[in-house]
Amino acid sequence: MSLTLPIVVGVVFGLGIYALIRALMPTRRSAVAQVFRIDALRARGTAYESARRTKEDEGRFGALRARVGARVSEFYLQQGWEQRSLRADLAVLERSWERFLATKVLLAVAGLFFGPFLFAVVWTMGFGSSPVIPVWLALACAAVFFLLPDVEVRRDAADKRRDLRRVIGAYLDLVSMSLAGGRGLPEALMAAAEISDGWANQRIRSALADARITGHSQWQALGRLGEQLGVEELKDLSASLALVADDGAKVRESLASRAETMRHRELAEIEGSAGEKSQSMLVAQLLLCAGFLVFLIFPAAMRVFQV
């Protein structure tokens, strides 16, 4: 009986890990399912979103994961949990909201199995005998695993937004030079976006192309892109272009001053980051010195106190 509980917990945990790995492993989809997916994406999103998501939710359990994500997303919608900042982070990382929710749920289920497994390991070592401990461990691990994707997404999105702001500063300079060369504002915006094939320029280029198809102005498209990605610089740029779109000289001045402001802000952020790293290095050096002093004083203190 003493070995039954660890064996059962190990088997259940192994099955949970196997199901999780199989659910996340991509495999080929049938042609009918692929065509249905393309039609659904074409009906619900822009051209860029369709091109981005055609390869998502592939795998033998892709349909199951999609259903789980859709149900959790519907539950969030019914409860009124919009999670706008998290959706903006996912948009920056080019990830699906439903796929993200499905991953959170799957990780939480894995956490439910990991908690009793951890208790079984501790119990075999002779610690802990209360039957309530596995329940609390399972709930705690499920909560931690459920929040891990949020931490990862926010960290990666912050880094990618920083890169996007750098690209926007260079993009504004290119637009200003194109306007000085005699181009109109719509042509200058598109020509500057076509200079590079980086992910940021692709997002801007796709937003401008969608604006041409839908009949909206290109600065409105930039504003919507800023709202989607959570980038205030794009929303401010859209508002300023809407005010001075008919005056080429004011547009050039506005873009040049905005690009200069963004460069100064970027330099300030770089200096602040360098200062934080230097402070962390100073703290590490102080800890090393303190450890070395303890290493020197410890033998003398042991002799004095005769321990």
Secondary structure, 3 states (H helix, E strand, C coil): CCCHHHHHHHHHHHHHHHHHHHHHCCCCCCHHHHHHHHHHHHHHCCHHHHHHHCCCCCCCCHHHHHHHHHHHHHHHHHHCCCCHHHHHHHHHCCCCHHHHHHHHHHHHHHHHHHHHHHHHHHHHCCCCCCCHHHHHHHHHHHHHHHHHHHHHHHHHHHHHHHHHHHHHHHHHHHHHHHHHCCCCHHHHHHHHHCCCCCHHHHHHHHHHHHHHHHCCCHHHHHHHHHHHHCCHHHHHHHHHHHHHCCCHHHHHHHHHHHHHHHHHHHHHHHHHHHHHHHHHHHHHHHHHHHHHHHHHHHHHHHHHHCC
